[in-house]
């Protein structure tokens, strides 16, 4: 029984993500979502007490997917530039594969929703920036590397690049893909981020 309930929850969240992708800025109502899933609004509320909880379910999925993989990158990779590039590429690749989620990441879909959701998105990006900062700091301590612009400024620069590409993806209605021209861009940026001070 619980598996069936869990399947229905997943189905609702997938439908919500699909509607976010295709709604082009329009607010999504629970009535429209219920119709999309093929259930009554009452049935939706049996799985999620509010629309905010549905959005939270999607944000949790984003967090779990990204941070599980980021943790693996940090565990498995030694080189600082490889780590940084893999974290950025992972996040941009996730965004590209999940256009509807990008409307959450830019808070575009959260206009008129509870403030708690916008705070949660801000915290998600703060966590990514913290992770980038830790990678840079660890390289400075263990690999005799130094950030050319300072640890905090460098992590913030990379996060800004990430957020800008995701926002552009939403603004162009998913035409400007986040990973478009990424190899060339990273090749230009990487050599100037960190330098050896051994």
Secondary structure, DSSP 8 states (H G I E B T S, - for coil): -HHHHHHHHHHHHHHHHHHHHHSTT----HHHHHHHHTS-HHHHHHH-SSHHHHHHHHHHHHHHHHHHHHHHHHHH---HHHHHHHHHHHHHHHHHH-HHHHHHHTSGGGTTS-HHHHHHHHHHHHHHHHHHHHHHHHHHHHS-EEETT-HHHHHHHHHHHHHHHHHHHHHTTT-S-TTTTHHHHHHHHHHHHEEE--
